[in-house]
Amino acid sequence: MRPQRRFRRERGGRTSGPPRAGGPPAGSQEAYPLPQDTCALARSREVQCHNYGLRLDRLLPCDAQTWELTRRAKERFTSPVNGRKVLRFTQSDLSHLINAYAVRWKAMLDDYREHGYEVCSFSMHTASRVIVGLGAESVLETSIRLHRIYGFPIIPGSALKGLARSFAELIENKNETDATFAAVFGKSPPDASAGQVIFFDAVPADPERLQLDLDVMNPHYSQYYQGGNIPPADYLNPIPVFFLAIAPDSEFLFAVASRKPRLAQQAQSWLQAGLQEMGVGAKTTVGYGLWKSQQHQTITATSESIEETQADSEREKKPDYPEPIERITPKTERIPAQVLDNSRNPIRVRLLAKGYENEVFECYGVRNLSSFPPGTYIWVKIAEFDKKTQRIRKVSLAALWRP
């Protein structure tokens, strides 16, 4: 028979033994699933913790009775601002930290230049909400990519390289048989070679304009998706799933580098176009992940004047609306359209195509309605085509249109 373990009683009535999970003070309904002394320390310092990564990974309060995560934890400690729940980075210590990190990031680029690299850096603002790392492991079901040490959002260079490659492949029809494509991204076996361009992590440029919004997904048929014999039906209850996303108009710094100027400039071109037209991160097919271009910084004074002149002339040549297309077939991949009404889902659009001038279509696949105000030009794809009448019946969102 296994002997019972005995704990000796120390002075003051304290019993020695393994630490208990920290219970809350009298009257409190929240607790941390930590030993009692560690819990007390965490509770005394939680207000001072501005590292959101640390709070989301290690300091999630639970209900003292059920040990389930509280609503405050599920809503990621957000605060209501103008009808939205947000996280801001304007606290003095945190703002100073982000500014200092941006200075170090730029100093790193200068060091690359001194070692013979051609560095192309530029800044962009989010045109819609951006979520990177949504499916990463987390006790909160959803996640977001935050700097491991400092806790502010970043966009990994690996994600940006993948986006640039996708744009080159899907939009410009490039592949490894193209010499420039292979030099930028490398080649796969059997003729494997490394790419000659470095894609740096994108970092926040201005803490005053950096914000995380609390967003929500509402799966209505979660029991059906989990398997079993329950059919999808309206009597099933939706279960809201919260997640954080980088808010619109947040500014980030981007950079690529190569020892060959031509490759760096081409990589920058593909990356900027991909950010504007395809988007980075999760849920890009429903309008997330898109960016607005800012005039990029250049390497030398001479190239700066040349590139600014070229950019100005290109803007003068490009119209501020897409050109209507003459003929639509079932194989037409993308059709320009203009948003007419975003007050409900699906949004209403007008196709910029001959023969469809006076028709209004419902455009499916849009979740973030605020990113598509009336007047916005977008690309749509055919969702349903009537072969008998040779007419479009339904469309869905493909991407934002950019001049």
C-alpha positions as CSV (number, residue, x, y, z in Angstrom):
1,M,0.0,0.0,0.0
2,R,1.4,3.4,-1.0
3,P,2.2,5.5,2.0
4,Q,0.5,8.9,2.3
5,R,2.7,11.9,1.9
6,R,2.8,14.1,4.9
7,F,3.6,17.8,5.0
8,R,5.0,19.4,8.1
9,R,3.4,22.6,9.5
10,E,5.8,25.5,9.8
11,R,5.6,28.6,12.0
12,G,2.7,30.9,11.2
13,G,0.5,28.0,10.2
14,R,1.9,27.6,6.7
15,T,2.0,24.1,5.3
16,S,5.0,23.0,3.3
17,G,4.5,21.1,0.1
18,P,4.0,21.7,-3.6
19,P,2.8,25.2,-4.6
20,R,-0.9,25.6,-5.3
21,A,-2.4,27.4,-8.3
22,G,-2.7,31.0,-7.3
23,G,-6.1,31.8,-6.1
24,P,-7.5,35.4,-6.3
25,P,-7.9,37.7,-3.4
26,A,-11.2,37.7,-1.6
27,G,-14.0,39.0,-3.9
28,S,-11.9,38.7,-7.1
29,Q,-13.3,36.5,-9.9
30,E,-10.0,36.2,-11.9
31,A,-6.9,34.2,-11.3
32,Y,-3.8,33.1,-13.1
33,P,-3.1,29.3,-13.3
34,L,0.2,29.8,-11.5
35,P,1.7,29.0,-8.1
36,Q,0.3,31.3,-5.4
37,D,3.5,33.4,-5.0
38,T,4.0,33.7,-8.7
39,C,0.3,34.6,-9.2
40,A,0.6,37.4,-6.6
41,L,3.7,38.8,-8.4
42,A,1.9,38.7,-11.8
43,R,-1.1,40.4,-10.5
44,S,0.9,43.2,-8.9
45,R,2.8,43.8,-12.2
46,E,0.2,43.1,-14.9
47,V,-0.7,46.8,-15.4
48,Q,3.0,47.6,-16.0
49,C,3.4,44.9,-18.7
50,H,3.3,46.6,-22.1
51,N,4.6,43.6,-24.0
52,Y,1.5,42.3,-25.6
53,G,3.3,39.1,-26.8
54,L,4.1,38.2,-23.2
55,R,0.6,39.0,-22.0
56,L,-1.0,36.9,-24.7
57,D,1.4,33.9,-24.2
58,R,1.8,33.9,-20.4
59,L,-0.5,36.3,-18.6
60,L,-4.0,35.2,-19.5
61,P,-6.5,35.5,-16.6
62,C,-8.9,32.6,-15.9
63,D,-12.2,32.4,-14.1
64,A,-11.4,31.5,-10.4
65,Q,-14.1,28.8,-10.3
66,T,-13.9,27.1,-13.7
67,W,-10.4,28.0,-14.8
68,E,-11.7,28.9,-18.2
69,L,-10.3,31.9,-19.9
70,T,-12.1,35.1,-19.1
71,R,-13.8,37.3,-21.7
72,R,-11.1,39.9,-21.1
73,A,-8.4,37.4,-22.1
74,K,-10.4,36.2,-25.1
75,E,-10.7,39.9,-26.2
76,R,-6.9,40.3,-25.9
77,F,-7.0,43.1,-23.3
78,T,-8.4,45.5,-25.9
79,S,-10.0,48.8,-24.9
80,P,-13.1,50.4,-26.5
81,V,-12.3,53.4,-28.7
82,N,-15.0,54.9,-31.0
83,G,-17.0,51.8,-31.1
84,R,-14.1,49.5,-31.7
85,K,-11.9,47.5,-29.4
86,V,-8.2,48.2,-30.0
87,L,-4.7,47.9,-28.7
88,R,-2.5,51.0,-29.0
89,F,1.2,51.5,-28.7
90,T,1.3,55.1,-27.6
91,Q,2.5,54.5,-24.0
92,S,5.7,56.4,-23.5
93,D,8.0,53.5,-22.8
94,L,6.6,51.4,-25.6
95,S,6.6,54.2,-28.1
96,H,10.2,54.9,-27.3
97,L,11.1,51.2,-27.7
98,I,9.4,51.0,-31.2
99,N,11.2,54.2,-32.3
100,A,14.5,52.9,-31.1
101,Y,14.0,49.6,-32.9
102,A,13.2,51.4,-36.1
103,V,16.5,53.4,-35.7
104,R,18.4,50.1,-35.2
105,W,16.7,48.6,-38.2
106,K,17.8,51.5,-40.4
107,A,21.3,51.3,-39.0
108,M,21.4,47.6,-40.0
109,L,20.5,48.6,-43.6
110,D,23.3,51.2,-43.6
111,D,25.7,48.5,-42.5
112,Y,24.6,46.3,-45.5
113,R,25.2,49.3,-47.8
114,E,28.7,49.7,-46.4
115,H,29.4,46.1,-47.2
116,G,28.5,46.5,-50.9
117,Y,24.8,45.6,-50.9
118,E,22.2,47.5,-52.9
119,V,19.4,48.2,-50.4
120,C,15.9,49.3,-51.5
121,S,13.8,50.5,-48.6
122,F,10.3,51.9,-48.6
123,S,7.3,52.5,-46.4
124,M,3.6,51.5,-46.9
125,H,0.4,52.0,-45.0
126,T,-2.2,49.3,-44.5
127,A,-5.2,49.8,-46.8
128,S,-7.3,47.1,-44.9
129,R,-6.8,45.1,-41.8
130,V,-3.7,42.8,-41.9
131,I,-3.4,39.5,-40.0
132,V,-0.1,37.5,-40.2
133,G,0.3,34.4,-38.1
134,L,-3.5,33.7,-37.6
135,G,-3.0,30.0,-37.5
136,A,0.0,29.8,-35.3
137,E,-0.2,27.7,-32.1
138,S,-2.0,29.6,-29.3
139,V,-4.3,28.8,-26.4
140,L,-6.5,31.5,-27.8
141,E,-7.3,29.4,-30.9
142,T,-6.0,32.3,-33.1
143,S,-2.7,34.1,-33.0
144,I,-0.8,37.0,-34.6
145,R,2.9,37.4,-35.3
146,L,4.4,39.7,-32.7
147,H,8.1,40.4,-32.0
148,R,9.3,37.7,-29.7
149,I,11.1,40.1,-27.3
150,Y,9.3,43.4,-27.6
151,G,5.7,42.3,-28.4
152,F,4.8,44.7,-31.3
153,P,3.6,43.3,-34.6
154,I,6.1,42.5,-37.4
155,I,5.8,40.9,-40.8
156,P,8.4,38.1,-41.3
157,G,10.7,38.4,-44.3
158,S,9.8,34.9,-45.3
159,A,6.2,35.9,-45.7
160,L,7.2,38.9,-47.9
161,K,9.5,36.7,-50.0
162,G,6.7,34.3,-50.6
163,L,4.3,37.1,-51.5
164,A,6.8,38.6,-54.0
165,R,7.3,35.1,-55.5
166,S,3.5,34.5,-55.8
167,F,3.0,37.8,-57.6
168,A,5.8,37.1,-60.1
169,E,4.4,33.6,-60.7
170,L,0.6,34.3,-60.8
171,I,0.5,37.8,-62.2
172,E,3.6,38.1,-64.4
173,N,3.7,34.3,-65.3
174,K,7.4,34.0,-64.3
175,N,9.0,30.8,-63.2
176,E,12.4,29.2,-62.5
177,T,13.2,29.2,-66.3
178,D,13.4,33.0,-66.1
179,A,16.9,34.0,-65.2
180,T,15.9,37.0,-63.1
181,F,13.2,35.1,-61.2
182,A,15.7,32.3,-60.5
183,A,18.4,34.8,-59.3
184,V,16.0,36.5,-57.0
185,F,14.3,33.5,-55.4
186,G,16.6,30.6,-56.1
187,K,15.9,27.3,-57.8
188,S,14.6,24.0,-56.5
189,P,16.3,20.6,-57.0
190,P,17.9,19.0,-59.0
191,D,19.5,22.3,-60.0
192,A,19.1,23.9,-56.6
193,S,20.6,27.3,-55.9
194,A,20.0,30.0,-53.3
195,G,18.3,33.3,-54.1
196,Q,20.5,36.4,-54.2
197,V,18.1,38.8,-52.6
198,I,17.5,39.3,-48.8
199,F,13.9,40.1,-47.7
200,F,14.0,41.8,-44.3
201,D,11.3,41.7,-41.7
202,A,8.9,44.6,-42.0
203,V,8.7,46.7,-38.8
204,P,6.4,49.5,-37.5
205,A,7.5,53.0,-38.7
206,D,5.4,55.2,-36.3
207,P,4.0,54.0,-32.9
208,E,1.4,56.8,-33.0
209,R,-0.1,55.3,-36.1
210,L,0.2,51.7,-35.0
211,Q,-2.9,49.9,-33.8
212,L,-4.3,46.4,-33.4
213,D,-8.1,45.9,-33.9
214,L,-10.1,43.2,-32.3
215,D,-11.9,41.3,-35.1
216,V,-14.2,38.3,-34.9
217,M,-15.1,35.2,-37.0
218,N,-18.6,33.7,-36.4
219,P,-18.6,30.0,-37.6
220,H,-22.3,29.0,-37.5
221,Y,-21.8,25.3,-38.0
222,S,-18.9,24.5,-35.8
223,Q,-20.4,21.3,-34.6
224,Y,-20.9,20.1,-38.2
225,Y,-17.3,21.1,-39.1
226,Q,-16.0,19.1,-36.0
227,G,-17.4,15.9,-37.5
228,G,-20.2,13.7,-36.3
229,N,-23.8,13.3,-37.4
230,I,-25.0,16.8,-36.8
231,P,-26.0,18.5,-40.1
232,P,-25.4,22.2,-40.8
233,A,-28.6,24.0,-39.9
234,D,-29.8,27.4,-38.6
235,Y,-30.7,26.1,-35.2
236,L,-27.0,25.7,-34.4
237,N,-25.5,28.5,-32.3
238,P,-22.6,30.6,-33.8
239,I,-19.5,30.6,-31.7
240,P,-17.5,33.9,-32.0
241,V,-13.8,33.5,-32.4
242,F,-11.8,36.6,-31.7
243,F,-8.5,37.6,-33.3
244,L,-6.2,40.6,-33.6
245,A,-5.4,42.3,-36.8
246,I,-3.2,45.3,-37.7
247,A,-5.5,48.3,-38.2
248,P,-5.9,50.2,-41.4
249,D,-3.5,53.2,-41.9
250,S,-0.7,51.6,-39.8
251,E,2.7,52.4,-41.3
252,F,5.5,49.8,-41.8
253,L,9.0,49.9,-43.1
254,F,10.1,47.3,-45.8
255,A,13.5,46.6,-47.3
256,V,15.2,44.2,-49.7
257,A,18.9,43.9,-50.4
258,S,21.2,42.3,-52.9
259,R,24.8,42.7,-54.2
260,K,23.3,43.1,-57.7
261,P,21.3,46.4,-57.9
262,R,19.1,45.0,-60.7
263,L,17.9,42.1,-58.6
264,A,17.2,44.3,-55.6
265,Q,15.1,46.7,-57.7
266,Q,13.2,43.9,-59.3
267,A,12.5,42.2,-56.0
268,Q,11.2,45.6,-54.6
269,S,8.9,46.0,-57.6
270,W,7.4,42.5,-57.2
271,L,7.0,43.0,-53.4
272,Q,5.3,46.4,-53.7
273,A,2.9,45.2,-56.4
274,G,2.1,42.0,-54.4
275,L,1.3,44.1,-51.3
276,Q,-1.0,46.4,-53.2
277,E,-2.8,43.8,-55.4
278,M,-2.7,40.5,-53.6
279,G,-2.1,41.2,-49.9
280,V,0.0,39.4,-47.3
281,G,-1.1,37.1,-44.5
282,A,-4.4,35.4,-43.8
283,K,-7.9,36.1,-45.3
284,T,-6.6,38.0,-48.4
285,T,-9.4,36.6,-50.5
286,V,-11.9,38.5,-48.5
287,G,-10.1,41.9,-48.5
288,Y,-7.5,41.6,-45.7
289,G,-3.8,42.1,-46.1
290,L,-3.8,45.0,-48.6
291,W,-1.4,48.0,-48.5
292,K,-1.2,51.5,-49.9
293,S,2.0,52.5,-51.6
294,Q,4.2,55.3,-50.3
295,Q,7.0,56.9,-52.4
296,H,9.9,54.6,-51.7
297,Q,13.3,55.7,-50.4
298,T,16.2,55.2,-52.7
299,I,19.9,54.4,-52.4
300,T,21.6,57.4,-53.8
301,A,20.8,61.0,-54.6
302,T,21.2,60.3,-58.3
303,S,18.9,57.3,-58.3
304,E,16.4,59.2,-56.1
305,S,15.9,62.0,-58.6
306,I,15.7,59.5,-61.5
307,E,13.1,57.2,-59.7
308,E,11.0,60.2,-58.5
309,T,10.8,61.5,-62.1
310,Q,9.9,58.1,-63.4
311,A,7.2,57.6,-60.7
312,D,5.7,61.1,-61.5
313,S,5.6,60.4,-65.2
314,E,4.0,56.9,-64.6
315,R,1.3,58.5,-62.4
316,E,0.6,61.0,-65.1
317,K,0.2,58.3,-67.7
318,K,-1.9,55.9,-65.6
319,P,-5.6,56.6,-65.3
320,D,-7.3,56.7,-61.9
321,Y,-9.8,54.1,-63.0
322,P,-9.5,50.7,-64.7
323,E,-10.1,50.4,-68.4
324,P,-13.4,48.6,-69.3
325,I,-13.1,45.3,-71.1
326,E,-14.7,44.7,-74.4
327,R,-15.7,41.0,-74.2
328,I,-16.3,38.5,-71.3
329,T,-16.0,34.7,-71.8
330,P,-16.2,31.9,-69.2
331,K,-12.4,31.9,-69.2
332,T,-12.0,35.6,-68.3
333,E,-10.0,35.6,-65.1
334,R,-10.5,39.1,-63.8
335,I,-13.1,41.8,-64.5
336,P,-12.8,45.4,-63.3
337,A,-15.8,46.6,-61.2
338,Q,-16.8,49.6,-59.1
339,V,-18.4,49.3,-55.6
340,L,-21.9,50.9,-55.4
341,D,-23.1,49.8,-52.0
342,N,-21.2,48.3,-49.0
343,S,-23.9,48.7,-46.4
344,R,-24.7,45.0,-46.4
345,N,-23.1,41.7,-47.5
346,P,-22.8,40.8,-50.3
347,I,-21.8,44.2,-51.5
348,R,-23.2,45.6,-54.8
349,V,-21.0,46.4,-57.7
350,R,-21.2,47.5,-61.3
351,L,-19.0,45.7,-63.9
352,L,-16.8,47.8,-66.1
353,A,-17.5,45.7,-69.2
354,K,-19.3,46.2,-72.5
355,G,-22.9,45.0,-72.2
356,Y,-23.0,45.2,-68.4
357,E,-23.1,49.0,-67.9
358,N,-26.6,49.1,-66.5
359,E,-26.6,46.0,-64.3
360,V,-25.9,45.7,-60.6
361,F,-24.3,42.5,-59.3
362,E,-23.9,41.1,-55.8
363,C,-20.2,40.5,-55.1
364,Y,-19.5,37.6,-52.7
365,G,-16.4,36.9,-50.6
366,V,-16.1,40.2,-48.8
367,R,-15.9,40.2,-45.0
368,N,-14.4,43.5,-44.1
369,L,-17.1,45.8,-45.5
370,S,-15.4,49.0,-44.3
371,S,-12.5,48.4,-46.7
372,F,-14.7,48.7,-49.7
373,P,-16.5,52.1,-49.6
374,P,-18.7,53.1,-52.6
375,G,-16.6,54.3,-55.5
376,T,-13.8,51.8,-54.8
377,Y,-12.5,50.0,-57.9
378,I,-11.9,46.3,-57.5
379,W,-11.2,43.1,-59.5
380,V,-13.8,40.4,-59.5
381,K,-13.9,36.9,-60.9
382,I,-16.8,34.9,-62.3
383,A,-18.6,32.8,-59.7
384,E,-21.4,31.7,-62.0
385,F,-21.8,31.9,-65.8
386,D,-24.9,31.0,-67.8
387,K,-23.6,29.2,-70.9
388,K,-27.0,29.4,-72.5
389,T,-27.2,33.2,-72.5
390,Q,-23.5,33.7,-72.3
391,R,-24.0,36.1,-69.4
392,I,-22.5,36.4,-65.9
393,R,-24.9,35.6,-63.1
394,K,-22.7,35.9,-60.0
395,V,-19.3,37.4,-59.2
396,S,-16.9,37.2,-56.2
397,L,-14.0,39.4,-55.0
398,A,-10.5,38.8,-56.6
399,A,-8.5,41.8,-55.4
400,L,-8.4,45.6,-55.0
401,W,-7.6,47.5,-58.2
402,R,-4.5,49.8,-58.1
403,P,-3.5,52.3,-60.8
